[in-house]
Amino acid sequence: MSSFDESDAFEGASLSARAMAARPMPYLDDLNPEQRAAVEALEGPVLMLAGAGTGKTKALTTRIVHLLNTGTARPNEILAVTFTNKAAREMKMRVGRTLGEAIEGMPWLGTFHSICVKLLRRHAELVDLKSNFTILDTDDQIRLLKQLIRAAGIDDKRWPARALAGVIDNWKNRAWTPDNVPAGEAGAFDGKGVALYKQYQIRLRELNAVDFGDLLLHMVTIFQSHEDILAQYQRWFRYILVDEYQDTNVAQYLWLRLLAGGHKNICCVGDDDQSIYGWRGAEVGNILRFEKDFPGATVIRLEQNYRSTPHILAAAGGVIAGNKGRLGKELWTEAPEGEKVRLIGHWDGEEEARWIGEEIEAMQRGTRGMRAFGLDDMAILVRASHQMRAFEDRFLTIGLPYRVIGGPRFYERMEIRDAMAYFRLVVSPSDDLAFERIVNTPKRGLGDKAQQTIQRIARENGVSLLDGAALAVEQGAIKGKGAAALGKLVVDLSRWGRMTGDADLSHMELAEIILDESGYTEMWQNDKTPEAPGRLENLKELVKALEQFENLGGFLEHVSLIMDNESEEQGEKVSIMTLHAAKGLEFPAVFLPGWEDGLFPSQRSMDESGLKGVEEERRLAYVGITRAEEICTISFAGNRRVYGQWQSQMPSRFIDELPEEHVEVLTPPDLYGGGYGAAGGMGQSGLEQMAAEANVYNSPGWRRMQSRAGERPLSQPRESKSSVIDAQAISSHTMGERVFHQKFGYGAVIGIEGDKLEIDFEKAGVKKVVARFVTGADDVPF
């Protein structure tokens, strides 16, 4: 049986209760009434429902100060849990600053994992471990799982270890040990997931090791099976505070409930409207059922916002009101009204990137009738990482400094570097660095020994590595499967090189052929990890980028030049990041591009999670809008290239939910044939009137949009090789003809203007669309 020395629990207490109790409490004067109520409600369960920008960190840290200052608790009797080390450090620093001295005696202020490591080392033998156990990192974990998969005779290419790691991590987040994984999960990992999970846990014990998921899972197991241990901690952790409660998973939830089960002195701070991590195990239901879990709980809503303008808050509130599963609150602010949320549509994603680039430069100069903004003041928040490519290309071209937060820049991503190495080798067969990168990617059975053989033969003959590989195959210097795979690669590269001169084959089609025939696309299609779909989307975005160049060589030269010119100098930069990475951040000016159904809300999220997925996507929209302090600009494109084909896009359903009185519509009137989204209640004339008023909006992009409006329909992509075919197809439609559109459904042609059709759709009403996007109703396959 493990022992727990009470002196250990209280070590480092630096402030005596008597000294603290005598102190004045000026820190309470800095709080608004709701924050003060949350700070002073020390006994019993408290839910601090803190909206975006309402000062929840201030209220939480002040509550800790109040517990200490009034002598209600000693530093070591407070358990304060955060999700990141950064948040824990900030909390400790703020507490010390408010008290006027450093707080060294708070051993239980930290992340879930850091606190559980300390607890588990005290009680390791209760789960068959020694106290000096090792914590495996992700690479070690995957290496161990790979051994188990191979030992079980499973094809680890089809069923990769990384995918199994994701399955097991999900089960641990739900607090499922191998013995209590539900029957409904039995099919996971080709039906072998549960057995492999059991073997994995046995192997971990043999190695005296744990992974990150075990830290919580083992402690929950110990608390559930050893009431005396749990009772000790319930006594010693007299006050529990939890930050970002909406992001807790099931294991964290159970751990907290067990610890608070005696005294119920638990204060959870969170915002159900900002629960956006369901894909990694977070359960918004934890915060929604707080009052059921802790009957008689005090719920205090922090609704006074100190970040954003009234227009921005009203727009965010209008969107989030569409969610059914929420506790409800209404943010307000004493700040001046400011600018309305701006909404603008573009005919394609490239124009969207150009316009935003020009807008950033204009705002930097202060030529928008508002104050000048520095580059550090502005951020672009995208739903999917592949959207970054258009912005990065544009900014690198015009020399606008930027930083990508939360991940590598587009052309530095692993899959993009791999793909471009293939392209480089096709264009320049003597590129040895490119050859080294792709020779065994995907796996071709060519390990270090085989690659050293190729390098030796190339060196001896004074030729490139590709030619060295050809010689190695001819000479039989490489044996087995690896020899056959290498021979095929050599032949393929030569054939693809000849295809660059084929006048009937576009370089976009050639790029797709290279990625498909090399097996690189298939490698990611077979990958079951959560990152794989995003990598495939990035590869599609790369092929799309080729469209703007004459050939592969021109594209590769362009990328080399812009990346070489990119400076790492210090100085102000525009921030680009995903909406998920933006949580907790704020910027004076925010751009939210790509608000189109299927992109945002994400089609994958809707398909996999249904209504629950839509609600999480809506919370993501709320998070995006509330990152903005002064200026929020939402944009969408009429067309995007999807799977190599132009598709007309419908604006996001979330645009429809923006309250029109808080939105300035800058969309040209013909983009969707009239009122849509925020202008939906106004009808076409209202939208046209607002667009006409926006003529004073004097950016080059806007002027270009106005001047081109008569030259080509605003929803038509720029000229492509298929333009001639499209033009010929226009004449096939006649007045009154019944047609079909992929997104708008069936309708009748009521007007023809060039290659644009005005159609009265049965469900969507009157729209103007490009002729190439509709087919005759009789041609629709059933």
Phi, psi and omega in degrees: 000136181282153178252155178226112182276119183300330179295330176297318183297329186256010183296144175087004179295119189252350183236123180285148182300321183295317181296321183288324184297335184276355187282150173288171185233058181294337182298336179290336182290341182274000186259150171280170187304320182290318178299318181295320178298320180292326180288321187274345178278078189277331185260140176084175183288136180227130172250115177265098182275099192251111178292169181302131175072022184259011176078039183289325179295321178298314181294320182294313181292324178294327177297318176298315178303317183294320177301317181286315189291329180271358181075012179294325180214150172274160184306321184278359177265002181253124172258114180239117189246133177236177179262339182228153176298325179299315180296322179295316179297316181297320180297314181296320181294318180295319179299313180298319181295320181291321180281345179084013176204155181294140178256104179262341188263041174241075185291345185248032172250113183178192180280164176307313185292316183295324179288319181292330175299314181298318180293316184293326179295331178287332189233026187303323185295341180289345175238032175061038175237164170263159186292344180262030182304155178263144174259116182286140171273178186299319181298316179297319181299314182292323178298318179295316180295324179298320178299316181293321180295315180293321179297332180274001178074027181262139178290108185281357172279319180282325181235079187290153181298326181298324178293318178296322178300321178295319179297312182295318179300320178297318179294320179292323176300331179269004179066035177261118171280169179304332183277345181235025171292127184298154180301329180296344180262003187297336182279355184299143177053057178057034177079000184251004186300314185295316180297319179291324177299316180297316179297321181298316180293323177297315181296322178299316179298319179299325180274358187052054185223159174223160168254179185298323180297329180294330185302315177284314185301315180296320181291323176297316179299315180297313181297322182288331185255354180227089185298328182293321178295313180300316182298323178300312183288329175297324178289316187282324175271082187286334180225128182243131177234135184231126177266150176052050185299333181294345182264002182289145173264184185295317181297316179295320179299312180296318180301315180293317181297320179297316182292328182268002187297335182273289186278340181063017179275073181238131178242114180253131180247129180184180181218109180300334180285351179244024177276101188235014184244033179301328181294344177243024170106350181295140181242107180297337179299335180301315181281329181293330183255020182304317183291333176284321179293325182232081182305141180081011181296146173272123178250120181240124181264122172267109186241349178280117184267137181249012186248309195249168178278164179302321180298317181295317180295320180293321178296314179297319180296322179297322180288309186292339178298341179288348179276135179276320184275079178207157181278333174087131173194162182229112181286144176217165182211155175268001182292156177299160187302315177072197182279146173291160173294131185262136182234124180219139176255150178231162183281340173204173185293329180292319177295323177301315180294319179297315182297316181295321177299315179294322181294320178298316180296320179293319179293328177295324179280345182076033182256030180246016183073018178221175182295158177286141179247136173283161180298326178295342182277352189241143181218147174246121183247116184251156179282321183232144186297332181294341177294338184295333187305312183299320181289318180297316178302314182296313184292322177294323181293317183267001177074033179268116183295137179213163174227145173259125181258134175089010179172171179288160175291162190306307185284359177257359180290147186305311185293329179287319177297320178298309182300317182290333175295319175300313181299317181299319183291326177292317181284323184225088185299346181269009180283091185294326180295320178295319179299315180300326183289322190252353187303327179238028178229105004289173185302129178235013181075025181249090182280193183300320183296315180296319181292326176294325177297315178300316181296321180296313182295320178298319182293317182296329183259359179064037181236174179290166178297325179295315177293325177297323178295319179297317178295320180299322178291314181300318185279352182071024181286342177240135187249170169068207182300323181301321180296316180296316181294321180292319178300318179296319180297317180299314180295316181298316181298321178295316181295316179297324178298319178293327182291343178296340179265005181282113184292336182273359184241121178286156180291337174293317179294321179297318180300318179295321179298315181300312183293325180285309187288336177285345183088002185290316178298315180299325179303316181281332176294326180276346181288126184265009183283158181298335183282339189301313179302321179295323179293321177295320177297322178295322178295321176296320179295324178296314179299320179299323182295334181295337186303330185279001184236159183288326184202176181298318182300318179296321179294314181298322178295317179301312182296318179300316183292314183291326179287327178290323181285341184295126186259142178264018182298152174289164180136178184288143180216146171289140178265134173238131181199168174281161178300324179296321181288343185276348184300132181092350180258167177209149181216145176303322181230130183232136173250132181238088182274166171075030179278080179228142179300134183101324174265313175209105008293147181293132180299321181297318180296319180292319181293319186279328188237000177059224183299322179300320179293319179297319181294322177292322177296322179294322175296326178294321176297318178299316178300316181300311182296319185281003171283341186275134177269314186239316185234128177232123181239121178254135180223159179212161181244145178286336183216144170220152176275120180238124183052039176081359181241141175289134175229136174285141185249146172264136177304151182303144175299337180290333177296322178299335186268356177287129180291124190299331183288349181249011185235136172256116183269122180251004184292132175301147190295334186265002187299317177237017177074024176131193190304130176210155174063232185298338179264007187306323182283349187269337186079178187296319184297321179296319180293316180298321180297315180294322179294322179296318178297333183284000177301335179288349180287100202260041178275156176302321180297319180292317180297320179295321180297318179295316184291329182276348185305324180277341184280319181208150181301143185292341181263010181262133177295167180294164185307139175224179183297338183270006185300321182297317179298316181299317182298322179293330184285340186300319186292349182286348180261141182232161178301137178083352182294141177272127185230172180229136176239139187303325183252329183270346178087211184272150177192176180242139179288123180242358178195144178230125180221099184063233179262017179250134178251138170262121188233136174266098182280144184297326183250329187262355180082196184280128178224153170254123181226159178287139186303326184294344182267005178235156174231160176297142184302329182286344182270356183288122180289146178243000000 
